[in-house]
Amino acid sequence: RVRLPGGKEAVMSDTVGFIQKLPTKLVASFRATLEELEDATLVLHVVDSSSPLARQQVCSVQSIIEELMVEDTPQIMVLNKADRVEAIAANAAAHALAQEK
């Protein structure tokens, strides 16, 4: 929990457990973290844009978001490590990833 200016609180939850095709037991262990998405007013989805698996990881996250039935929660996708890819490739990746949502 983080207290914001004005006294409001924000809950930040690290969903690093979003890896493609998580084993059932691992998903169960992350359930408490994942269930926090149900109370979220915004999902900040950070993607390692330099990863060759970025597209698959985005699809995995979206699948879990749909499974939890929170796909109507607004999402912002942030491309991390964009400095590792050329600007044109980063723009193309952002566009392609956003289209898959």
N, CA, C and O atoms as CSV, one atom per row, in Angstrom:
chain,resi,resn,atom,element,x,y,z
A,1,ARG,N,N,0.843,-1.178,0.000
A,1,ARG,CA,C,0.000,0.000,0.000
A,1,ARG,C,C,0.886,1.239,0.000
A,1,ARG,O,O,1.928,1.294,0.653
A,2,VAL,N,N,0.431,2.223,-0.754
A,2,VAL,CA,C,1.150,3.484,-0.841
A,2,VAL,C,C,0.148,4.598,-0.579
A,2,VAL,O,O,-0.935,4.620,-1.162
A,3,ARG,N,N,0.515,5.520,0.298
A,3,ARG,CA,C,-0.349,6.665,0.557
A,3,ARG,C,C,0.021,7.765,-0.427
A,3,ARG,O,O,1.172,8.195,-0.507
A,4,LEU,N,N,-0.977,8.203,-1.169
A,4,LEU,CA,C,-0.778,9.226,-2.185
A,4,LEU,C,C,-1.039,10.608,-1.596
A,4,LEU,O,O,-1.689,10.728,-0.557
A,5,PRO,N,N,-0.533,11.656,-2.255
A,5,PRO,CA,C,-0.859,13.009,-1.795
A,5,PRO,C,C,-2.378,13.163,-1.745
A,5,PRO,O,O,-3.086,12.710,-2.645
A,6,GLY,N,N,-2.860,13.790,-0.714
A,6,GLY,CA,C,-4.293,13.943,-0.546
A,6,GLY,C,C,-4.892,12.850,0.315
A,6,GLY,O,O,-6.094,12.860,0.580
A,7,GLY,N,N,-4.064,11.899,0.760
A,7,GLY,CA,C,-4.533,10.881,1.678
A,7,GLY,C,C,-5.066,9.607,1.070
A,7,GLY,O,O,-5.316,8.646,1.797
A,8,LYS,N,N,-5.250,9.561,-0.241
A,8,LYS,CA,C,-5.751,8.329,-0.861
A,8,LYS,C,C,-4.672,7.259,-0.832
A,8,LYS,O,O,-3.478,7.555,-0.788
A,9,GLU,N,N,-5.125,5.998,-0.858
A,9,GLU,CA,C,-4.194,4.885,-0.868
A,9,GLU,C,C,-4.229,4.170,-2.207
A,9,GLU,O,O,-5.264,4.109,-2.870
A,10,ALA,N,N,-3.090,3.634,-2.589
A,10,ALA,CA,C,-2.992,2.805,-3.796
A,10,ALA,C,C,-2.342,1.492,-3.395
A,10,ALA,O,O,-1.423,1.461,-2.576
A,11,VAL,N,N,-2.827,0.422,-3.977
A,11,VAL,CA,C,-2.239,-0.891,-3.735
A,11,VAL,C,C,-1.460,-1.268,-4.979
A,11,VAL,O,O,-1.998,-1.251,-6.086
A,12,MET,N,N,-0.212,-1.602,-4.799
A,12,MET,CA,C,0.616,-2.057,-5.905
A,12,MET,C,C,0.919,-3.522,-5.686
A,12,MET,O,O,1.303,-3.935,-4.591
A,13,SER,N,N,0.745,-4.296,-6.729
A,13,SER,CA,C,0.961,-5.734,-6.621
A,13,SER,C,C,1.850,-6.177,-7.763
A,13,SER,O,O,1.569,-5.896,-8.929
A,14,ASP,N,N,2.912,-6.862,-7.426
A,14,ASP,CA,C,3.847,-7.364,-8.420
A,14,ASP,C,C,3.333,-8.696,-8.939
A,14,ASP,O,O,3.192,-9.660,-8.186
A,15,THR,N,N,3.060,-8.734,-10.212
A,15,THR,CA,C,2.545,-9.969,-10.819
A,15,THR,C,C,3.620,-10.630,-11.660
A,15,THR,O,O,3.338,-11.148,-12.740
A,16,VAL,N,N,4.852,-10.614,-11.169
A,16,VAL,CA,C,5.959,-11.211,-11.893
A,16,VAL,C,C,5.681,-12.683,-12.180
A,16,VAL,O,O,6.309,-13.278,-13.056
A,17,GLY,N,N,4.747,-13.265,-11.450
A,17,GLY,CA,C,4.391,-14.661,-11.664
A,17,GLY,C,C,3.712,-14.921,-12.985
A,17,GLY,O,O,3.456,-16.075,-13.327
A,18,PHE,N,N,3.410,-13.869,-13.745
A,18,PHE,CA,C,2.791,-14.064,-15.045
A,18,PHE,C,C,3.849,-14.528,-16.041
A,18,PHE,O,O,4.518,-13.720,-16.685
A,19,ILE,N,N,3.981,-15.815,-16.148
A,19,ILE,CA,C,4.891,-16.422,-17.110
A,19,ILE,C,C,4.019,-17.341,-17.932
A,19,ILE,O,O,3.061,-17.918,-17.416
A,20,GLN,N,N,4.336,-17.484,-19.194
A,20,GLN,CA,C,3.452,-18.299,-20.034
A,20,GLN,C,C,3.288,-19.704,-19.478
A,20,GLN,O,O,4.244,-20.342,-19.038
A,21,LYS,N,N,2.065,-20.154,-19.514
A,21,LYS,CA,C,1.689,-21.513,-19.133
A,21,LYS,C,C,2.187,-21.901,-17.743
A,21,LYS,O,O,2.926,-22.872,-17.578
A,22,LEU,N,N,1.767,-21.128,-16.760
A,22,LEU,CA,C,2.137,-21.450,-15.387
A,22,LEU,C,C,1.548,-22.798,-14.987
A,22,LEU,O,O,0.399,-23.090,-15.319
A,23,PRO,N,N,2.311,-23.618,-14.286
A,23,PRO,CA,C,1.753,-24.866,-13.766
A,23,PRO,C,C,0.629,-24.556,-12.783
A,23,PRO,O,O,0.661,-23.535,-12.095
A,24,THR,N,N,-0.355,-25.431,-12.721
A,24,THR,CA,C,-1.522,-25.220,-11.871
A,24,THR,C,C,-1.145,-24.921,-10.433
A,24,THR,O,O,-1.718,-24.021,-9.819
A,25,LYS,N,N,-0.188,-25.662,-9.882
A,25,LYS,CA,C,0.220,-25.434,-8.494
A,25,LYS,C,C,0.826,-24.049,-8.304
A,25,LYS,O,O,0.632,-23.415,-7.266
A,26,LEU,N,N,1.559,-23.585,-9.307
A,26,LEU,CA,C,2.162,-22.261,-9.212
A,26,LEU,C,C,1.091,-21.187,-9.300
A,26,LEU,O,O,1.146,-20.195,-8.573
A,27,VAL,N,N,0.116,-21.373,-10.185
A,27,VAL,CA,C,-0.987,-20.413,-10.280
A,27,VAL,C,C,-1.702,-20.340,-8.933
A,27,VAL,O,O,-2.053,-19.253,-8.473
A,28,ALA,N,N,-1.917,-21.493,-8.302
A,28,ALA,CA,C,-2.590,-21.528,-7.007
A,28,ALA,C,C,-1.803,-20.733,-5.965
A,28,ALA,O,O,-2.398,-20.045,-5.135
A,29,SER,N,N,-0.494,-20.820,-6.001
A,29,SER,CA,C,0.314,-20.097,-5.023
A,29,SER,C,C,0.288,-18.588,-5.258
A,29,SER,O,O,0.512,-17.810,-4.331
A,30,PHE,N,N,0.018,-18.180,-6.480
A,30,PHE,CA,C,-0.078,-16.754,-6.800
A,30,PHE,C,C,-1.520,-16.250,-6.710
A,30,PHE,O,O,-1.771,-15.070,-6.956
A,31,ARG,N,N,-2.459,-17.111,-6.367
A,31,ARG,CA,C,-3.878,-16.759,-6.395
A,31,ARG,C,C,-4.169,-15.489,-5.603
A,31,ARG,O,O,-4.908,-14.629,-6.082
A,32,ALA,N,N,-3.611,-15.352,-4.410
A,32,ALA,CA,C,-3.874,-14.162,-3.598
A,32,ALA,C,C,-3.421,-12.899,-4.329
A,32,ALA,O,O,-4.124,-11.888,-4.326
A,33,THR,N,N,-2.262,-12.961,-4.945
A,33,THR,CA,C,-1.776,-11.816,-5.716
A,33,THR,C,C,-2.675,-11.546,-6.899
A,33,THR,O,O,-3.032,-10.399,-7.171
A,34,LEU,N,N,-3.044,-12.608,-7.608
A,34,LEU,CA,C,-3.881,-12.450,-8.787
A,34,LEU,C,C,-5.257,-11.906,-8.427
A,34,LEU,O,O,-5.831,-11.111,-9.171
A,35,GLU,N,N,-5.784,-12.338,-7.283
A,35,GLU,CA,C,-7.115,-11.891,-6.884
A,35,GLU,C,C,-7.148,-10.406,-6.571
A,35,GLU,O,O,-8.219,-9.800,-6.594
A,36,GLU,N,N,-6.004,-9.807,-6.279
A,36,GLU,CA,C,-5.974,-8.361,-6.064
A,36,GLU,C,C,-6.374,-7.611,-7.323
A,36,GLU,O,O,-6.802,-6.459,-7.255
A,37,LEU,N,N,-6.234,-8.261,-8.473
A,37,LEU,CA,C,-6.683,-7.639,-9.719
A,37,LEU,C,C,-8.188,-7.377,-9.700
A,37,LEU,O,O,-8.669,-6.458,-10.364
A,38,GLU,N,N,-8.931,-8.187,-8.937
A,38,GLU,CA,C,-10.378,-8.025,-8.872
A,38,GLU,C,C,-10.761,-6.695,-8.231
A,38,GLU,O,O,-11.839,-6.169,-8.508
A,39,ASP,N,N,-9.901,-6.144,-7.383
A,39,ASP,CA,C,-10.170,-4.870,-6.717
A,39,ASP,C,C,-9.485,-3.696,-7.412
A,39,ASP,O,O,-9.624,-2.550,-6.985
A,40,ALA,N,N,-8.758,-3.978,-8.464
A,40,ALA,CA,C,-7.975,-2.930,-9.128
A,40,ALA,C,C,-8.870,-1.978,-9.908
A,40,ALA,O,O,-9.874,-2.386,-10.493
A,41,THR,N,N,-8.492,-0.710,-9.908
A,41,THR,CA,C,-9.162,0.269,-10.763
A,41,THR,C,C,-8.333,0.534,-12.012
A,41,THR,O,O,-8.801,1.171,-12.956
A,42,LEU,N,N,-7.094,0.038,-12.010
A,42,LEU,CA,C,-6.202,0.192,-13.154
A,42,LEU,C,C,-5.163,-0.926,-13.099
A,42,LEU,O,O,-4.623,-1.226,-12.034
A,43,VAL,N,N,-4.890,-1.536,-14.245
A,43,VAL,CA,C,-3.822,-2.524,-14.356
A,43,VAL,C,C,-2.700,-1.880,-15.152
A,43,VAL,O,O,-2.884,-1.497,-16.308
A,44,LEU,N,N,-1.551,-1.765,-14.532
A,44,LEU,CA,C,-0.356,-1.256,-15.199
A,44,LEU,C,C,0.442,-2.480,-15.604
A,44,LEU,O,O,1.083,-3.118,-14.769
A,45,HIS,N,N,0.403,-2.801,-16.874
A,45,HIS,CA,C,1.009,-4.027,-17.407
A,45,HIS,C,C,2.380,-3.680,-17.969
A,45,HIS,O,O,2.484,-3.067,-19.032
A,46,VAL,N,N,3.435,-4.073,-17.252
A,46,VAL,CA,C,4.810,-3.785,-17.665
A,46,VAL,C,C,5.338,-4.988,-18.441
A,46,VAL,O,O,5.339,-6.116,-17.949
A,47,VAL,N,N,5.789,-4.718,-19.672
A,47,VAL,CA,C,6.256,-5.768,-20.581
A,47,VAL,C,C,7.727,-5.541,-20.887
A,47,VAL,O,O,8.139,-4.421,-21.190
A,48,ASP,N,N,8.516,-6.601,-20.809
A,48,ASP,CA,C,9.920,-6.535,-21.220
A,48,ASP,C,C,9.937,-6.549,-22.744
A,48,ASP,O,O,9.890,-7.613,-23.362
A,49,SER,N,N,10.003,-5.380,-23.340
A,49,SER,CA,C,9.910,-5.288,-24.800
A,49,SER,C,C,11.123,-5.874,-25.507
A,49,SER,O,O,11.081,-6.100,-26.716
A,50,SER,N,N,12.200,-6.122,-24.775
A,50,SER,CA,C,13.380,-6.700,-25.415
A,50,SER,C,C,13.325,-8.229,-25.438
A,50,SER,O,O,14.167,-8.876,-26.061
A,51,SER,N,N,12.340,-8.795,-24.765
A,51,SER,CA,C,12.237,-10.247,-24.698
A,51,SER,C,C,11.646,-10.816,-25.984
A,51,SER,O,O,10.660,-10.288,-26.500
A,52,PRO,N,N,12.234,-11.877,-26.499
A,52,PRO,CA,C,11.649,-12.525,-27.675
A,52,PRO,C,C,10.310,-13.198,-27.332
A,52,PRO,O,O,9.563,-13.586,-28.230
A,53,LEU,N,N,10.014,-13.333,-26.046
A,53,LEU,CA,C,8.760,-13.952,-25.607
A,53,LEU,C,C,7.704,-12.928,-25.206
A,53,LEU,O,O,6.661,-13.296,-24.664
A,54,ALA,N,N,7.960,-11.654,-25.466
A,54,ALA,CA,C,7.050,-10.591,-25.021
A,54,ALA,C,C,5.619,-10.832,-25.488
A,54,ALA,O,O,4.685,-10.714,-24.695
A,55,ARG,N,N,5.438,-11.158,-26.728
A,55,ARG,CA,C,4.080,-11.365,-27.262
A,55,ARG,C,C,3.378,-12.504,-26.522
A,55,ARG,O,O,2.211,-12.380,-26.150
A,56,GLN,N,N,4.080,-13.598,-26.313
A,56,GLN,CA,C,3.486,-14.744,-25.606
A,56,GLN,C,C,3.170,-14.389,-24.157
A,56,GLN,O,O,2.143,-14.812,-23.627
A,57,GLN,N,N,4.036,-13.624,-23.519
A,57,GLN,CA,C,3.802,-13.231,-22.135
A,57,GLN,C,C,2.585,-12.311,-22.023
A,57,GLN,O,O,1.802,-12.428,-21.081
A,58,VAL,N,N,2.429,-11.403,-22.977
A,58,VAL,CA,C,1.252,-10.537,-22.990
A,58,VAL,C,C,-0.013,-11.376,-23.126
A,58,VAL,O,O,-1.003,-11.130,-22.437
A,59,CYS,N,N,0.020,-12.351,-24.000
A,59,CYS,CA,C,-1.143,-13.239,-24.181
A,59,CYS,C,C,-1.441,-14.016,-22.901
A,59,CYS,O,O,-2.607,-14.213,-22.559
A,60,SER,N,N,-0.419,-14.454,-22.198
A,60,SER,CA,C,-0.609,-15.179,-20.943
A,60,SER,C,C,-1.268,-14.291,-19.893
A,60,SER,O,O,-2.189,-14.717,-19.197
A,61,VAL,N,N,-0.797,-13.071,-19.787
A,61,VAL,CA,C,-1.375,-12.131,-18.831
A,61,VAL,C,C,-2.833,-11.879,-19.182
A,61,VAL,O,O,-3.701,-11.901,-18.309
A,62,GLN,N,N,-3.102,-11.640,-20.456
A,62,GLN,CA,C,-4.483,-11.370,-20.877
A,62,GLN,C,C,-5.389,-12.561,-20.592
A,62,GLN,O,O,-6.541,-12.381,-20.198
A,63,SER,N,N,-4.889,-13.754,-20.784
A,63,SER,CA,C,-5.686,-14.955,-20.497
A,63,SER,C,C,-6.067,-15.019,-19.023
A,63,SER,O,O,-7.205,-15.336,-18.679
A,64,ILE,N,N,-5.108,-14.717,-18.162
A,64,ILE,CA,C,-5.389,-14.759,-16.726
A,64,ILE,C,C,-6.350,-13.643,-16.341
A,64,ILE,O,O,-7.241,-13.845,-15.516
A,65,ILE,N,N,-6.175,-12.475,-16.929
A,65,ILE,CA,C,-7.092,-11.361,-16.669
A,65,ILE,C,C,-8.514,-11.745,-17.084
A,65,ILE,O,O,-9.474,-11.441,-16.377
A,66,GLU,N,N,-8.644,-12.405,-18.217
A,66,GLU,CA,C,-9.962,-12.858,-18.671
A,66,GLU,C,C,-10.508,-13.955,-17.759
A,66,GLU,O,O,-11.701,-13.972,-17.453
A,67,GLU,N,N,-9.640,-14.870,-17.326
A,67,GLU,CA,C,-10.060,-15.945,-16.422
A,67,GLU,C,C,-10.623,-15.378,-15.124
A,67,GLU,O,O,-11.583,-15.912,-14.569
A,68,LEU,N,N,-10.020,-14.297,-14.646
A,68,LEU,CA,C,-10.487,-13.640,-13.426
A,68,LEU,C,C,-11.671,-12.714,-13.690
A,68,LEU,O,O,-12.218,-12.113,-12.765
A,69,MET,N,N,-12.060,-12.603,-14.955
A,69,MET,CA,C,-13.180,-11.767,-15.384
A,69,MET,C,C,-12.996,-10.297,-15.000
A,69,MET,O,O,-13.934,-9.640,-14.550
A,70,VAL,N,N,-11.774,-9.794,-15.185
A,70,VAL,CA,C,-11.487,-8.390,-14.904
A,70,VAL,C,C,-11.000,-7.666,-16.165
A,70,VAL,O,O,-10.313,-6.649,-16.084
A,71,GLU,N,N,-11.368,-8.207,-17.324
A,71,GLU,CA,C,-10.887,-7.618,-18.572
A,71,GLU,C,C,-11.452,-6.224,-18.838
A,71,GLU,O,O,-10.939,-5.510,-19.700
A,72,ASP,N,N,-12.504,-5.824,-18.110
A,72,ASP,CA,C,-13.056,-4.477,-18.277
A,72,ASP,C,C,-12.308,-3.434,-17.456
A,72,ASP,O,O,-12.556,-2.236,-17.594
A,73,THR,N,N,-11.392,-3.887,-16.600
A,73,THR,CA,C,-10.568,-2.949,-15.835
A,73,THR,C,C,-9.613,-2.261,-16.806
A,73,THR,O,O,-8.939,-2.933,-17.586
A,74,PRO,N,N,-9.547,-0.922,-16.768
A,74,PRO,CA,C,-8.627,-0.219,-17.677
A,74,PRO,C,C,-7.188,-0.715,-17.504
A,74,PRO,O,O,-6.739,-1.016,-16.398
A,75,GLN,N,N,-6.488,-0.790,-18.630
A,75,GLN,CA,C,-5.105,-1.250,-18.617
A,75,GLN,C,C,-4.209,-0.256,-19.348
A,75,GLN,O,O,-4.595,0.334,-20.357
A,76,ILE,N,N,-3.022,-0.092,-18.817
A,76,ILE,CA,C,-1.972,0.671,-19.493
A,76,ILE,C,C,-0.802,-0.284,-19.667
A,76,ILE,O,O,-0.311,-0.862,-18.697
A,77,MET,N,N,-0.360,-0.447,-20.902
A,77,MET,CA,C,0.784,-1.299,-21.170
A,77,MET,C,C,2.039,-0.425,-21.252
A,77,MET,O,O,2.096,0.538,-22.017
A,78,VAL,N,N,3.038,-0.783,-20.449
A,78,VAL,CA,C,4.304,-0.061,-20.403
A,78,VAL,C,C,5.374,-0.975,-20.968
A,78,VAL,O,O,5.542,-2.103,-20.505
A,79,LEU,N,N,6.098,-0.491,-21.969
A,79,LEU,CA,C,7.178,-1.283,-22.558
A,79,LEU,C,C,8.484,-0.951,-21.840
A,79,LEU,O,O,9.067,0.116,-22.036
A,80,ASN,N,N,8.925,-1.881,-21.011
A,80,ASN,CA,C,10.171,-1.748,-20.268
A,80,ASN,C,C,11.339,-2.159,-21.173
A,80,ASN,O,O,11.159,-2.923,-22.121
A,81,LYS,N,N,12.509,-1.654,-20.875
A,81,LYS,CA,C,13.730,-1.969,-21.621
A,81,LYS,C,C,13.644,-1.569,-23.089
A,81,LYS,O,O,14.269,-2.186,-23.952
A,82,ALA,N,N,12.873,-0.542,-23.354
A,82,ALA,CA,C,12.733,-0.068,-24.726
A,82,ALA,C,C,14.062,0.443,-25.275
A,82,ALA,O,O,14.255,0.511,-26.489
A,83,ASP,N,N,14.973,0.800,-24.377
A,83,ASP,CA,C,16.286,1.268,-24.813
A,83,ASP,C,C,17.107,0.152,-25.449
A,83,ASP,O,O,18.129,0.407,-26.087
A,84,ARG,N,N,16.656,-1.074,-25.271
A,84,ARG,CA,C,17.381,-2.211,-25.844
A,84,ARG,C,C,16.916,-2.569,-27.245
A,84,ARG,O,O,17.507,-3.427,-27.901
A,85,VAL,N,N,15.894,-1.935,-27.687
A,85,VAL,CA,C,15.413,-2.187,-29.044
A,85,VAL,C,C,15.382,-0.866,-29.788
A,85,VAL,O,O,15.252,0.193,-29.174
A,86,GLU,N,N,15.498,-0.921,-31.072
A,86,GLU,CA,C,15.482,0.303,-31.858
A,86,GLU,C,C,14.109,0.943,-31.795
A,86,GLU,O,O,13.108,0.253,-31.599
A,87,ALA,N,N,14.055,2.245,-31.960
A,87,ALA,CA,C,12.807,3.000,-31.829
A,87,ALA,C,C,11.710,2.461,-32.738
A,87,ALA,O,O,10.563,2.332,-32.311
A,88,ILE,N,N,12.040,2.152,-33.961
A,88,ILE,CA,C,11.020,1.644,-34.890
A,88,ILE,C,C,10.482,0.306,-34.412
A,88,ILE,O,O,9.276,0.062,-34.458
A,89,ALA,N,N,11.364,-0.550,-33.958
A,89,ALA,CA,C,10.940,-1.863,-33.457
A,89,ALA,C,C,10.079,-1.707,-32.210
A,89,ALA,O,O,9.112,-2.447,-32.033
A,90,ALA,N,N,10.417,-0.752,-31.340
A,90,ALA,CA,C,9.630,-0.519,-30.124
A,90,ALA,C,C,8.222,-0.052,-30.476
A,90,ALA,O,O,7.244,-0.506,-29.883
A,91,ASN,N,N,8.124,0.857,-31.443
A,91,ASN,CA,C,6.808,1.333,-31.869
A,91,ASN,C,C,5.997,0.205,-32.481
A,91,ASN,O,O,4.802,0.080,-32.214
A,92,ALA,N,N,6.629,-0.607,-33.290
A,92,ALA,CA,C,5.931,-1.744,-33.907
A,92,ALA,C,C,5.494,-2.743,-32.834
A,92,ALA,O,O,4.393,-3.288,-32.908
A,93,ALA,N,N,6.339,-2.981,-31.852
A,93,ALA,CA,C,5.995,-3.908,-30.772
A,93,ALA,C,C,4.828,-3.378,-29.958
A,93,ALA,O,O,3.916,-4.132,-29.616
A,94,ALA,N,N,4.848,-2.086,-29.644
A,94,ALA,CA,C,3.753,-1.489,-28.872
A,94,ALA,C,C,2.439,-1.618,-29.625
A,94,ALA,O,O,1.412,-1.968,-29.044
A,95,HIS,N,N,2.477,-1.338,-30.908
A,95,HIS,CA,C,1.261,-1.435,-31.713
A,95,HIS,C,C,0.770,-2.876,-31.791
A,95,HIS,O,O,-0.422,-3.129,-31.616
A,96,ALA,N,N,1.654,-3.808,-32.046
A,96,ALA,CA,C,1.272,-5.217,-32.173
A,96,ALA,C,C,0.736,-5.767,-30.852
A,96,ALA,O,O,-0.265,-6.483,-30.845
A,97,LEU,N,N,1.383,-5.445,-29.745
A,97,LEU,CA,C,0.955,-5.936,-28.447
A,97,LEU,C,C,-0.405,-5.350,-28.060
A,97,LEU,O,O,-1.249,-6.053,-27.503
A,98,ALA,N,N,-0.613,-4.087,-28.348
A,98,ALA,CA,C,-1.892,-3.447,-28.013
A,98,ALA,C,C,-3.029,-4.051,-28.844
A,98,ALA,O,O,-4.162,-4.145,-28.370
A,99,GLN,N,N,-2.733,-4.455,-30.063
A,99,GLN,CA,C,-3.760,-5.048,-30.927
A,99,GLN,C,C,-4.187,-6.423,-30.429
A,99,GLN,O,O,-5.309,-6.855,-30.694
A,100,GLU,N,N,-3.311,-7.110,-29.714
A,100,GLU,CA,C,-3.609,-8.467,-29.251
A,100,GLU,C,C,-4.477,-8.467,-28.016
A,100,GLU,O,O,-5.018,-9.510,-27.647
A,101,LYS,N,N,-4.627,-7.322,-27.362
A,101,LYS,CA,C,-5.467,-7.260,-26.165
A,101,LYS,C,C,-6.859,-7.467,-26.528
A,101,LYS,O,O,-7.732,-7.453,-25.660
